[in-house]
Amino acid sequence: MPIIIKASHCEKCECHGKGIFCGIQAGSIQDMSENKVLNTYKKGQTLFFQGNPAFGVYCIKTGKIKISKVGEDGKEIILRIAGPGDILGHQNLYSNDHYTATATVIEEASVCFLDKKYMLSLIAKEPEIALNVIRRLSNEMAASENRNAAMTYKNVRERLAELLLTFKNSYGVSEHGRIRLDIKLTREEIASMVGTANETVIRFISEFKEEGILEQEGKVIYITNVEKLRKTANC
């Protein structure tokens, strides 16, 4: 079970400026702070399951969460990784559809929850939130289309390089001339996102290291040659 903790004021949240609630009135921020529930989740815990009723919106304060679906063959397909400032469940705000994916914590996370009824009443007072949700959905749709195109037109080596560039843009940290990927995924999870076998991912990562594109210390991956990685990804 998640641990419920005392929620801080939304205006003081480090994610406030990059979430869907930026730009709303101070009174609404105060009201939202009083109506949200802040939970902490450990690695492996689940926020919601594919097929469950959608009860509201989750706003990630800290940590990382994988969004995945299970196909008819029983295999997990990872759609994306969500992090601080991202929201989940917003696709179901204006429908009675159930969750179409599962959200599982991959790094200990603090997540705020706002139930659907309250969210709809807040949007009625603050239309800017609806516009921010639409922008977020548009960006997610564009990213999904790009992934589908990559699956069709790019080979596995190119897709893996492109995924590493995506991690760089979202979770890259510059350290001593290298870029550390501040995200911990298993080789199986990376393989799921690329659409290949675990062994193939291991082989290509080894090749990238031999070519001077990557370095690895324990489970931490560093990008050492971004330009070469871009060329490999055929971006």
MDAnalysis code that builds the backbone (N, CA, C; Angstrom):
import MDAnalysis as mda
import numpy as np

u = mda.Universe.empty(705, n_residues=235, atom_resindex=np.repeat(np.arange(235), 3), trajectory=True)
u.add_TopologyAttr("name", ["N", "CA", "C"] * 235)
u.add_TopologyAttr("resid", np.arange(1, 236))
u.add_TopologyAttr("resname", ["MET", "PRO", "ILE", "ILE", "ILE", "LYS", "ALA", "SER", "HIS", "CYS", "GLU", "LYS", "CYS", "GLU", "CYS", "HIS", "GLY", "LYS", "GLY", "ILE", "PHE", "CYS", "GLY", "ILE", "GLN", "ALA", "GLY", "SER", "ILE", "GLN", "ASP", "MET", "SER", "GLU", "ASN", "LYS", "VAL", "LEU", "ASN", "THR", "TYR", "LYS", "LYS", "GLY", "GLN", "THR", "LEU", "PHE", "PHE", "GLN", "GLY", "ASN", "PRO", "ALA", "PHE", "GLY", "VAL", "TYR", "CYS", "ILE", "LYS", "THR", "GLY", "LYS", "ILE", "LYS", "ILE", "SER", "LYS", "VAL", "GLY", "GLU", "ASP", "GLY", "LYS", "GLU", "ILE", "ILE", "LEU", "ARG", "ILE", "ALA", "GLY", "PRO", "GLY", "ASP", "ILE", "LEU", "GLY", "HIS", "GLN", "ASN", "LEU", "TYR", "SER", "ASN", "ASP", "HIS", "TYR", "THR", "ALA", "THR", "ALA", "THR", "VAL", "ILE", "GLU", "GLU", "ALA", "SER", "VAL", "CYS", "PHE", "LEU", "ASP", "LYS", "LYS", "TYR", "MET", "LEU", "SER", "LEU", "ILE", "ALA", "LYS", "GLU", "PRO", "GLU", "ILE", "ALA", "LEU", "ASN", "VAL", "ILE", "ARG", "ARG", "LEU", "SER", "ASN", "GLU", "MET", "ALA", "ALA", "SER", "GLU", "ASN", "ARG", "ASN", "ALA", "ALA", "MET", "THR", "TYR", "LYS", "ASN", "VAL", "ARG", "GLU", "ARG", "LEU", "ALA", "GLU", "LEU", "LEU", "LEU", "THR", "PHE", "LYS", "ASN", "SER", "TYR", "GLY", "VAL", "SER", "GLU", "HIS", "GLY", "ARG", "ILE", "ARG", "LEU", "ASP", "ILE", "LYS", "LEU", "THR", "ARG", "GLU", "GLU", "ILE", "ALA", "SER", "MET", "VAL", "GLY", "THR", "ALA", "ASN", "GLU", "THR", "VAL", "ILE", "ARG", "PHE", "ILE", "SER", "GLU", "PHE", "LYS", "GLU", "GLU", "GLY", "ILE", "LEU", "GLU", "GLN", "GLU", "GLY", "LYS", "VAL", "ILE", "TYR", "ILE", "THR", "ASN", "VAL", "GLU", "LYS", "LEU", "ARG", "LYS", "THR", "ALA", "ASN", "CYS"])
u.atoms.positions = np.array([
    [0.836, -1.194, 0.000],
    [0.000, 0.000, 0.000],
    [0.873, 1.247, 0.000],
    [0.455, 2.296, -0.730],
    [1.214, 3.542, -0.698],
    [1.113, 4.187, 0.676],
    [2.097, 5.014, 1.010],
    [2.094, 5.732, 2.275],
    [1.562, 7.136, 2.042],
    [0.511, 7.518, 2.768],
    [-0.059, 8.863, 2.652],
    [0.729, 9.795, 3.559],
    [1.221, 10.898, 3.003],
    [1.981, 11.854, 3.780],
    [1.329, 13.221, 3.683],
    [1.699, 14.114, 4.588],
    [1.124, 15.450, 4.590],
    [1.581, 16.196, 3.344],
    [0.638, 16.708, 2.581],
    [0.961, 17.368, 1.316],
    [1.406, 18.801, 1.556],
    [2.438, 19.219, 0.828],
    [2.878, 20.599, 0.885],
    [2.022, 21.443, -0.055],
    [2.144, 22.754, 0.060],
    [1.375, 23.656, -0.794],
    [1.838, 23.506, -2.239],
    [0.890, 23.419, -3.170],
    [1.219, 23.183, -4.581],
    [2.114, 24.274, -5.153],
    [1.957, 25.505, -4.659],
    [2.741, 26.614, -5.185],
    [4.228, 26.451, -4.880],
    [4.537, 25.682, -3.816],
    [5.931, 25.472, -3.424],
    [6.535, 24.234, -4.088],
    [5.741, 23.499, -4.823],
    [6.218, 22.271, -5.472],
    [7.205, 22.616, -6.576],
    [8.310, 21.882, -6.633],
    [9.335, 22.134, -7.648],
    [8.839, 21.834, -9.055],
    [7.730, 21.091, -9.170],
    [7.178, 20.746, -10.485],
    [6.060, 21.692, -10.921],
    [5.723, 22.657, -10.067],
    [4.568, 23.512, -10.354],
    [4.695, 24.226, -11.697],
    [5.892, 24.707, -12.011],
    [6.065, 25.489, -13.234],
    [6.026, 24.690, -14.514],
    [6.112, 23.359, -14.440],
    [6.124, 22.561, -15.667],
    [4.977, 21.563, -15.740],
    [4.014, 21.675, -14.835],
    [2.852, 20.797, -14.858],
    [1.688, 21.447, -15.580],
    [0.525, 20.811, -15.507],
    [-0.654, 21.338, -16.210],
    [-1.343, 22.440, -15.423],
    [-0.869, 22.697, -14.182],
    [-1.551, 23.677, -13.343],
    [-0.857, 25.041, -13.315],
    [0.212, 25.201, -14.090],
    [0.895, 26.486, -14.099],
    [-0.021, 27.538, -14.740],
    [-0.021, 28.734, -14.174],
    [-0.815, 29.824, -14.727],
    [-2.192, 29.985, -14.117],
    [-2.571, 29.121, -13.157],
    [-3.908, 29.262, -12.569],
    [-3.857, 30.232, -11.387],
    [-5.005, 30.697, -10.954],
    [-5.104, 31.705, -9.909],
    [-4.654, 31.162, -8.549],
    [-4.160, 32.094, -7.710],
    [-3.653, 31.703, -6.393],
    [-4.725, 31.017, -5.554],
    [-5.978, 31.493, -5.655],
    [-7.057, 30.877, -4.890],
    [-7.296, 29.438, -5.293],
    [-7.186, 29.158, -6.593],
    [-7.373, 27.788, -7.083],
    [-6.223, 26.894, -6.649],
    [-5.000, 27.468, -6.602],
    [-3.848, 26.688, -6.139],
    [-4.042, 26.290, -4.681],
    [-4.530, 27.221, -3.877],
    [-4.788, 26.928, -2.473],
    [-5.852, 25.848, -2.332],
    [-6.925, 25.965, -3.114],
    [-8.012, 24.996, -3.074],
    [-7.517, 23.614, -3.493],
    [-6.668, 23.585, -4.535],
    [-6.131, 22.322, -5.024],
    [-5.229, 21.676, -3.968],
    [-4.444, 22.499, -3.282],
    [-3.564, 21.988, -2.236],
    [-4.360, 21.298, -1.133],
    [-5.563, 21.792, -0.866],
    [-6.393, 21.241, 0.199],
    [-7.177, 20.009, -0.241],
    [-7.272, 19.786, -1.557],
    [-8.073, 18.668, -2.070],
    [-7.249, 17.501, -2.611],
    [-5.947, 17.673, -2.707],
    [-5.118, 16.588, -3.228],
    [-4.711, 15.633, -2.114],
    [-4.287, 14.441, -2.516],
    [-3.726, 13.456, -1.590],
    [-2.333, 13.111, -2.092],
    [-1.339, 13.248, -1.229],
    [0.040, 12.948, -1.612],
    [0.453, 11.595, -1.036],
    [0.831, 10.667, -1.928],
    [1.251, 9.325, -1.528],
    [2.700, 9.085, -1.928],
    [3.385, 8.254, -1.177],
    [4.710, 7.792, -1.581],
    [4.622, 6.307, -1.926],
    [5.290, 5.933, -2.993],
    [5.266, 4.550, -3.482],
    [6.692, 4.006, -3.564],
    [6.845, 2.756, -3.188],
    [8.134, 2.101, -3.325],
    [8.263, 1.460, -4.703],
    [9.482, 1.158, -5.085],
    [9.736, 0.504, -6.365],
    [8.925, -0.786, -6.457],
    [8.247, -0.962, -7.591],
    [7.452, -2.163, -7.816],
    [5.981, -2.003, -7.495],
    [5.617, -0.943, -6.734],
    [4.203, -0.724, -6.439],
    [3.493, -0.129, -7.658],
    [2.190, -0.321, -7.696],
    [1.396, 0.083, -8.855],
    [0.392, 1.160, -8.477],
    [0.308, 2.204, -9.317],
    [-0.673, 3.263, -9.093],
    [-2.047, 2.819, -9.570],
    [-2.080, 2.226, -10.774],
    [-3.335, 1.704, -11.309],
    [-3.023, 0.627, -12.341],
    [-4.028, -0.203, -12.599],
    [-3.866, -1.334, -13.507],
    [-4.683, -1.136, -14.779],
    [-4.167, -1.671, -15.849],
    [-4.882, -1.701, -17.120],
    [-6.241, -2.373, -16.920],
    [-7.314, -1.693, -17.356],
    [-8.660, -2.243, -17.224],
    [-9.412, -1.784, -15.995],
    [-8.720, -1.129, -15.051],
    [-9.405, -0.616, -13.853],
    [-10.157, 0.674, -14.168],
    [-11.218, 0.974, -13.415],
    [-11.911, 2.261, -13.602],
    [-10.964, 3.425, -13.337],
    [-11.124, 4.499, -14.107],
    [-10.267, 5.674, -13.950],
    [-10.933, 6.643, -12.972],
    [-10.316, 6.828, -11.824],
    [-10.927, 7.640, -10.773],
    [-10.400, 9.066, -10.707],
    [-9.288, 9.349, -11.376],
    [-8.754, 10.701, -11.295],
    [-7.407, 10.844, -11.961],
    [-6.691, 11.904, -11.570],
    [-5.420, 12.269, -12.200],
    [-4.295, 12.180, -11.173],
    [-3.163, 11.642, -11.614],
    [-1.979, 11.531, -10.785],
    [-0.921, 12.515, -11.289],
    [-0.334, 13.279, -10.375],
    [0.722, 14.237, -10.709],
    [2.007, 13.780, -10.021],
    [3.032, 13.511, -10.804],
    [4.280, 12.977, -10.249],
    [5.143, 14.117, -9.715],
    [5.466, 14.023, -8.425],
    [6.328, 15.020, -7.787],
    [7.788, 14.593, -7.848],
    [8.058, 13.357, -7.470],
    [9.414, 12.806, -7.547],
    [9.324, 11.355, -8.005],
    [10.444, 10.832, -8.507],
    [10.501, 9.433, -8.909],
    [10.170, 9.216, -10.374],
    [10.154, 7.945, -10.768],
    [9.875, 7.579, -12.152],
    [8.906, 6.403, -12.191],
    [8.023, 6.438, -13.175],
    [6.951, 5.442, -13.293],
    [6.864, 4.964, -14.733],
    [6.799, 3.657, -14.926],
    [6.665, 3.139, -16.288],
    [5.194, 2.897, -16.596],
    [4.822, 3.255, -17.811],
    [3.467, 3.053, -18.306],
    [3.519, 1.908, -19.300],
    [2.790, 0.843, -19.046],
    [2.909, -0.352, -19.876],
    [1.552, -0.990, -20.150],
    [1.521, -1.784, -21.205],
    [0.333, -2.565, -21.555],
    [0.745, -4.020, -21.667],
    [-0.216, -4.886, -21.457],
    [0.013, -6.320, -21.659],
    [-0.765, -6.746, -22.885],
    [-0.043, -7.307, -23.859],
    [-0.676, -7.739, -25.098],
    [-1.420, -9.055, -24.940],
    [-2.058, -9.469, -26.008],
    [-2.809, -10.725, -25.983],
    [-1.901, -11.922, -25.736],
    [-0.607, -11.773, -26.066],
    [0.348, -12.862, -25.839],
    [0.889, -12.864, -24.420],
    [0.428, -11.900, -23.590],
    [0.868, -11.848, -22.204],
    [2.157, -11.085, -21.981],
    [2.744, -10.552, -23.047],
    [4.009, -9.829, -22.921],
    [3.760, -8.362, -22.595],
    [4.641, -7.813, -21.771],
    [4.543, -6.408, -21.395],
    [5.180, -5.536, -22.467],
    [4.481, -4.468, -22.818],
    [5.010, -3.477, -23.748],
    [5.086, -2.154, -22.994],
    [6.294, -1.615, -22.828],
    [6.453, -0.342, -22.123],
    [6.233, 0.802, -23.101],
    [5.252, 1.644, -22.793],
    [4.898, 2.742, -23.681],
    [5.775, 3.966, -23.457],
    [6.030, 4.281, -22.196],
    [6.867, 5.432, -21.883],
    [7.241, 5.403, -20.411],
    [8.187, 6.280, -20.068],
    [8.589, 6.463, -18.684],
    [8.178, 7.873, -18.278],
    [7.434, 7.991, -17.188],
    [6.982, 9.295, -16.699],
    [7.812, 9.698, -15.490],
    [8.065, 11.025, -15.385],
    [8.876, 11.526, -14.286],
    [8.288, 12.781, -13.682],
    [9.040, 13.483, -12.841],
    [8.546, 14.682, -12.160],
    [7.935, 15.704, -13.122],
    [6.732, 16.181, -12.782],
    [6.028, 17.141, -13.625],
    [5.053, 16.499, -14.588],
    [5.172, 15.184, -14.798],
    [4.257, 14.478, -15.700],
    [2.957, 14.146, -14.965],
    [1.905, 13.939, -15.737],
    [0.619, 13.540, -15.178],
    [0.176, 12.232, -15.804],
    [-0.645, 11.496, -15.069],
    [-1.183, 10.222, -15.534],
    [-2.687, 10.221, -15.300],
    [-3.409, 9.556, -16.190],
    [-4.852, 9.462, -16.040],
    [-5.619, 10.580, -16.706],
    [-4.918, 11.554, -17.282],
    [-5.596, 12.694, -17.900],
    [-6.338, 12.309, -19.174],
    [-5.944, 11.181, -19.797],
    [-6.647, 10.734, -21.006],
    [-8.094, 10.371, -20.722],
    [-8.392, 10.074, -19.462],
    [-9.728, 9.601, -19.096],
    [-10.590, 10.663, -18.411],
    [-10.124, 11.901, -18.412],
    [-10.864, 12.952, -17.722],
    [-12.264, 13.156, -18.282],
    [-12.394, 13.096, -19.612],
    [-13.673, 13.424, -20.243],
    [-14.383, 12.189, -20.786],
    [-14.025, 11.046, -20.268],
    [-14.690, 9.818, -20.709],
    [-14.890, 8.905, -19.508],
    [-15.675, 7.863, -19.716],
    [-15.881, 6.861, -18.684],
    [-15.057, 5.607, -18.961],
    [-14.072, 5.746, -19.841],
    [-13.227, 4.612, -20.181],
    [-12.369, 4.193, -18.989],
    [-11.976, 2.937, -18.985],
    [-11.063, 2.446, -17.966],
    [-9.631, 2.750, -18.370],
    [-8.711, 2.607, -17.418],
    [-7.305, 2.812, -17.747],
    [-6.882, 1.821, -18.825],
    [-6.191, 2.322, -19.821],
    [-5.768, 1.462, -20.932],
    [-4.349, 0.931, -20.750],
    [-3.714, 1.279, -19.630],
    [-2.353, 0.829, -19.352],
    [-2.173, 0.697, -17.845],
    [-1.024, 0.185, -17.450],
    [-0.673, 0.015, -16.044],
    [0.473, 0.953, -15.699],
    [0.417, 1.564, -14.523],
    [1.472, 2.479, -14.073],
    [2.204, 1.851, -12.892],
    [3.487, 1.538, -13.076],
    [4.276, 0.855, -12.060],
    [5.503, 1.685, -11.707],
    [5.770, 1.825, -10.426],
    [6.901, 2.626, -9.956],
    [8.218, 1.878, -10.212],
    [9.175, 2.572, -10.839],
    [10.494, 1.967, -11.066],
    [11.565, 2.635, -10.212],
    [11.268, 3.815, -9.668],
    [12.122, 4.474, -8.683],
    [11.193, 5.127, -7.668],
    [11.473, 4.952, -6.386],
    [10.578, 5.443, -5.342],
    [10.005, 6.811, -5.700],
    [8.686, 6.947, -5.567],
    [8.009, 8.125, -6.095],
    [7.061, 8.760, -5.081],
    [6.921, 10.088, -5.189],
    [5.886, 10.836, -4.470],
    [4.901, 11.324, -5.520],
    [3.632, 10.998, -5.337],
    [2.622, 11.279, -6.360],
    [1.379, 11.887, -5.722],
    [0.916, 12.992, -6.284],
    [-0.323, 13.619, -5.825],
    [-1.501, 13.075, -6.629],
    [-2.622, 12.880, -5.962],
    [-3.827, 12.384, -6.631],
    [-4.963, 13.384, -6.454],
    [-5.667, 13.660, -7.563],
    [-6.852, 14.517, -7.567],
    [-7.980, 13.745, -8.231],
    [-9.104, 13.555, -7.529],
    [-10.174, 12.739, -8.095],
    [-10.857, 13.473, -9.257],
    [-11.471, 12.683, -10.120],
    [-12.021, 13.207, -11.377],
    [-13.081, 14.283, -11.150],
    [-13.973, 14.060, -10.207],
    [-15.041, 15.028, -9.956],
    [-14.473, 16.387, -9.582],
    [-13.470, 16.377, -8.704],
    [-12.858, 17.642, -8.314],
    [-12.117, 18.272, -9.496],
    [-11.394, 17.450, -10.273],
    [-10.646, 17.964, -11.425],
    [-11.566, 18.673, -12.405],
    [-12.722, 18.099, -12.691],
    [-13.659, 18.704, -13.641],
    [-14.207, 20.023, -13.104],
    [-14.443, 20.090, -11.796],
    [-14.918, 21.345, -11.214],
    [-13.822, 22.410, -11.244],
    [-12.579, 21.987, -11.059],
    [-11.454, 22.926, -11.106],
    [-11.247, 23.456, -12.521],
    [-11.382, 22.577, -13.510],
    [-11.225, 22.995, -14.904],
    [-12.314, 23.986, -15.303],
    [-13.521, 23.804, -14.757],
    [-14.613, 24.735, -15.050],
    [-14.263, 26.145, -14.592],
    [-13.498, 26.246, -13.501],
    [-13.081, 27.557, -12.997],
    [-11.796, 28.049, -13.654],
    [-10.963, 27.102, -14.094],
    [-9.659, 27.441, -14.660],
    [-9.486, 26.751, -16.018],
    [-10.066, 27.328, -17.097],
    [-9.987, 26.705, -18.430],
    [-8.566, 26.492, -18.930],
    [-7.612, 27.236, -18.378],
    [-6.218, 27.080, -18.795],
    [-5.727, 25.654, -18.560],
    [-6.277, 25.013, -17.533],
    [-5.881, 23.625, -17.253],
    [-6.265, 22.728, -18.422],
    [-7.482, 22.931, -18.967],
    [-7.931, 22.116, -20.104],
    [-7.006, 22.310, -21.297],
    [-6.579, 23.556, -21.541],
    [-5.655, 23.815, -22.647],
    [-4.322, 23.122, -22.413],
    [-3.854, 23.127, -21.181],
    [-2.597, 22.449, -20.860],
    [-2.715, 20.940, -21.038],
    [-3.879, 20.391, -20.685],
    [-4.101, 18.956, -20.894],
    [-4.094, 18.627, -22.380],
    [-4.741, 19.472, -23.183],
    [-4.778, 19.256, -24.634],
    [-3.365, 19.313, -25.215],
    [-2.574, 20.275, -24.751],
    [-1.183, 20.358, -25.228],
    [-0.420, 19.100, -24.863],
    [-0.632, 18.625, -23.641],
    [0.064, 17.416, -23.194],
    [-0.356, 16.210, -24.028],
    [-1.642, 16.077, -24.290],
    [-2.128, 14.965, -25.106],
    [-1.586, 15.053, -26.529],
    [-1.497, 16.249, -27.074],
    [-0.967, 16.437, -28.431],
    [0.492, 16.008, -28.497],
    [1.271, 16.392, -27.495],
    [2.683, 16.002, -27.464],
    [2.830, 14.490, -27.339],
    [1.980, 13.884, -26.518],
    [2.052, 12.437, -26.342],
    [1.651, 11.710, -27.623],
    [0.667, 12.263, -28.345],
    [0.254, 11.656, -29.605],
    [1.368, 11.739, -30.641],
    [2.036, 12.897, -30.695],
    [3.147, 13.064, -31.637],
    [4.279, 12.096, -31.310],
    [4.583, 11.938, -30.011],
    [5.631, 11.010, -29.603],
    [5.265, 9.576, -29.958],
    [3.980, 9.235, -29.792],
    [3.521, 7.891, -30.135],
    [3.638, 7.633, -31.636],
    [3.286, 8.630, -32.435],
    [3.408, 8.492, -33.888],
    [4.863, 8.321, -34.300],
    [5.758, 9.056, -33.636],
    [7.183, 8.925, -33.946],
    [7.698, 7.541, -33.587],
    [7.237, 7.000, -32.454],
    [7.651, 5.645, -32.064],
    [7.150, 4.616, -33.064],
    [5.902, 4.760, -33.489],
    [5.351, 3.815, -34.460],
    [6.121, 3.880, -35.774],
    [6.483, 5.105, -36.191],
    [7.246, 5.259, -37.427],
    [8.623, 4.622, -37.286],
    [9.247, 4.801, -36.109],
    [10.568, 4.221, -35.877],
    [10.510, 2.696, -35.927],
    [9.435, 2.114, -35.372],
    [9.285, 0.666, -35.398],
    [9.184, 0.150, -36.826],
    [8.647, 0.982, -37.716],
    [8.457, 0.559, -39.103],
    [9.698, 0.789, -39.954],
    [10.336, 1.953, -39.777],
    [11.380, 2.359, -40.714],
    [12.802, 2.234, -40.177],
    [12.970, 2.025, -38.894],
    [14.312, 1.937, -38.338],
    [14.606, 0.529, -37.840],
    [15.891, 0.153, -37.936],
    [16.274, -1.153, -37.412],
    [16.492, -1.058, -35.902],
    [16.741, -2.196, -35.269],
    [16.831, -2.234, -33.812],
    [17.975, -1.371, -33.297],
    [19.103, -1.400, -33.964],
    [20.262, -0.599, -33.546],
    [19.901, 0.894, -33.538],
    [19.216, 1.343, -34.575],
    [18.808, 2.747, -34.656],
    [17.785, 3.085, -33.573],
    [16.854, 2.171, -33.332],
    [15.827, 2.429, -32.310],
    [16.433, 2.514, -30.911],
    [17.413, 1.667, -30.632],
    [18.068, 1.703, -29.330],
    [18.816, 3.028, -29.154],
    [19.514, 3.458, -30.187],
    [20.235, 4.730, -30.122],
    [19.262, 5.888, -29.913],
    [18.120, 5.834, -30.593],
    [17.120, 6.891, -30.445],
    [16.544, 6.901, -29.026],
    [16.322, 5.735, -28.442],
    [15.807, 5.653, -27.083],
    [16.805, 6.255, -26.095],
    [18.081, 5.972, -26.287],
    [19.112, 6.528, -25.410],
    [19.160, 8.053, -25.526],
    [18.927, 8.573, -26.713],
    [18.864, 10.027, -26.886],
    [17.649, 10.613, -26.165],
    [16.542, 9.885, -26.196],
    [15.350, 10.324, -25.466],
    [15.628, 10.373, -23.967],
    [16.312, 9.362, -23.450],
    [16.698, 9.351, -22.038],
    [17.636, 10.516, -21.736],
    [18.529, 10.802, -22.668],
    [19.454, 11.936, -22.474],
    [18.671, 13.239, -22.315],
    [17.691, 13.449, -23.186],
    [16.929, 14.697, -23.154],
    [16.097, 14.834, -21.875],
    [15.586, 13.708, -21.375],
    [14.717, 13.756, -20.198],
    [15.458, 13.569, -18.883],
    [16.504, 12.744, -18.894],
    [17.146, 12.367, -17.632],
    [18.662, 12.499, -17.665],
    [19.205, 13.175, -18.679],
    [20.653, 13.314, -18.785],
    [21.222, 14.313, -17.790],
    [22.353, 13.945, -17.168],
    [23.048, 14.823, -16.221],
    [24.503, 14.922, -16.650],
    [24.970, 16.138, -16.930],
    [26.358, 16.332, -17.371],
    [27.315, 16.107, -16.216],
    [28.308, 15.259, -16.454],
    [29.308, 14.962, -15.431],
    [30.667, 14.742, -16.078],
    [31.592, 15.692, -15.875],
    [32.974, 15.529, -16.311],
    [33.081, 15.134, -17.792],
    [32.379, 15.854, -18.640],
    [32.489, 15.610, -20.069],
    [31.655, 14.459, -20.577],
    [30.915, 13.811, -19.685],
    [30.009, 12.738, -20.083],
    [28.591, 13.104, -19.658],
    [27.625, 12.336, -20.163],
    [26.238, 12.539, -19.758],
    [25.739, 11.264, -19.096],
    [25.467, 11.392, -17.813],
    [24.942, 10.244, -17.062],
    [23.440, 10.148, -17.254],
    [22.957, 8.958, -17.567],
    [21.521, 8.728, -17.709],
    [20.955, 8.398, -16.340],
    [20.231, 9.358, -15.770],
    [19.692, 9.214, -14.415],
    [18.374, 8.454, -14.453],
    [18.446, 7.239, -14.934],
    [17.277, 6.370, -15.000],
    [17.764, 4.932, -14.957],
    [17.093, 4.113, -14.168],
    [17.522, 2.732, -13.993],
    [16.460, 1.792, -14.552],
    [16.783, 1.191, -15.674],
    [15.900, 0.211, -16.300],
    [16.661, -1.092, -16.487],
    [15.953, -2.206, -16.404],
    [16.578, -3.483, -16.694],
    [16.743, -3.621, -18.200],
    [17.584, -4.543, -18.598],
    [17.768, -4.784, -20.039],
    [16.452, -5.275, -20.656],
    [15.667, -6.010, -19.853],
    [14.374, -6.485, -20.356],
    [13.431, -5.316, -20.627],
    [13.451, -4.311, -19.741],
    [12.589, -3.144, -19.929],
    [13.026, -2.326, -21.142],
    [14.326, -2.168, -21.309],
    [14.826, -1.452, -22.489],
    [14.447, -2.214, -23.757],
    [14.577, -3.534, -23.719],
    [14.221, -4.347, -24.881],
    [12.748, -4.189, -25.220],
    [11.901, -4.109, -24.200],
    [10.468, -3.919, -24.431],
    [10.192, -2.600, -25.128],
    [10.910, -1.545, -24.730],
    [10.680, -0.239, -25.328],
    [11.181, -0.170, -26.760],
    [12.211, -0.952, -27.065],
    [12.783, -0.950, -28.412],
    [12.070, -1.943, -29.324],
    [11.458, -2.949, -28.723],
    [10.770, -3.963, -29.514],
    [11.693, -5.049, -30.019],
    [12.502, -5.595, -29.115],
    [13.448, -6.635, -29.513],
    [13.697, -7.571, -28.338],
    [14.654, -8.462, -28.479],
    [14.992, -9.418, -27.428],
    [16.045, -8.833, -26.495],
    [16.051, -9.311, -25.275],
    [17.002, -8.864, -24.271],
    [18.443, -9.039, -24.748],
    [18.725, -10.173, -25.366],
    [20.082, -10.472, -25.824],
    [20.559, -9.469, -26.870],
    [19.619, -9.010, -27.715],
    [19.975, -8.054, -28.764],
    [20.366, -6.711, -28.169],
    [19.645, -6.281, -27.150],
    [19.978, -5.027, -26.467],
    [21.372, -5.123, -25.853],
    [21.654, -6.223, -25.178],
    [22.968, -6.415, -24.557],
    [24.074, -6.341, -25.608],
    [23.851, -6.969, -26.763],
    [24.859, -6.971, -27.833],
    [25.115, -5.575, -28.372],
    [24.044, -4.815, -28.617],
    [24.220, -3.483, -29.188],
    [24.831, -2.510, -28.175],
    [24.479, -2.641, -26.902],
    [25.102, -1.791, -25.889],
    [26.601, -2.071, -25.823],
    [26.976, -3.338, -25.937],
    [28.404, -3.699, -25.971],
    [29.087, -3.076, -27.178],
    [28.407, -3.087, -28.336],
    [28.971, -2.470, -29.536],
    [29.131, -0.965, -29.359],
    [28.129, -0.319, -28.750],
    [28.204, 1.130, -28.524],
    [29.389, 1.472, -27.617],
    [29.653, 0.612, -26.645],
    [30.788, 0.852, -25.747],
    [32.110, 0.684, -26.507],
    [32.179, -0.325, -27.362],
    [33.389, -0.549, -28.160],
    [33.649, 0.597, -29.132],
    [32.572, 1.233, -29.591],
    [32.687, 2.333, -30.555],
    [32.895, 3.690, -29.879],
    [32.974, 3.709, -28.549],
    [33.216, 4.948, -27.838],
    [31.993, 5.832, -27.683],
    [30.810, 5.259, -27.889],
    [29.566, 6.029, -27.754],
    [29.088, 6.033, -26.310],
    [29.262, 4.914, -25.638],
    [28.793, 4.753, -24.260],
    [29.924, 4.275, -23.360],
    [29.748, 4.536, -22.062],
    [30.550, 3.913, -21.016],
    [29.583, 3.429, -19.958],
    [30.009, 2.458, -19.184],
    [29.120, 1.924, -18.160],
    [29.896, 1.658, -16.888],
    [29.325, 2.111, -15.766],
    [29.905, 1.856, -14.446],
    [28.815, 1.210, -13.597],
    [28.958, -0.081, -13.348],
    [27.882, -0.822, -12.693],
    [26.677, -0.853, -13.608],
    [25.548, -0.373, -13.108],
    [24.329, -0.331, -13.917],
    [24.081, 1.053, -14.514],
    [25.012, 1.981, -14.264],
    [24.842, 3.355, -14.738],
    [25.460, 3.506, -16.120],
    [24.677, 4.056, -17.050],
    [25.138, 4.266, -18.420],
    [25.494, 5.728, -18.618],
    [26.647, 5.978, -19.265],
    [27.085, 7.321, -19.619],
    [27.179, 7.430, -21.139],
    [26.687, 8.533, -21.682],
    [26.875, 8.818, -23.104],
    [28.139, 9.650, -23.229],
    [29.084, 9.177, -24.031],
    [30.364, 9.876, -24.184],
    [30.510, 10.555, -25.538],
    [29.675, 10.204, -26.499],
    [29.749, 10.833, -27.820],
    [28.320, 11.006, -28.352],
    [27.716, 12.164, -28.051],
    [26.322, 12.413, -28.419],
    [26.162, 12.462, -29.936],
    [27.083, 13.118, -30.629],
    [26.954, 13.264, -32.076],
    [26.986, 11.907, -32.778],
    [27.865, 11.031, -32.319],
    [27.940, 9.697, -32.912],
    [26.672, 8.899, -32.609],
    [26.105, 9.128, -31.429],
    [24.858, 8.446, -31.075],
    [23.723, 8.941, -31.971],
    [23.694, 10.245, -32.267],
    [22.665, 10.802, -33.169],
    [22.792, 10.193, -34.562],
    [24.009, 10.067, -35.045],
    [24.214, 9.473, -36.376],
    [23.783, 8.013, -36.378],
    [24.071, 7.313, -35.296],
    [23.661, 5.909, -35.191],
    [22.146, 5.786, -35.195],
    [21.469, 6.754, -34.542],
    [20.005, 6.754, -34.478],
    [19.383, 7.204, -35.786],
    [20.196, 7.727, -36.689],
    [19.702, 8.218, -37.972],
    [18.667, 9.329, -37.766],
    [18.981, 10.240, -36.820],
    [18.083, 11.352, -36.525],
    [18.353, 12.510, -37.500],
])
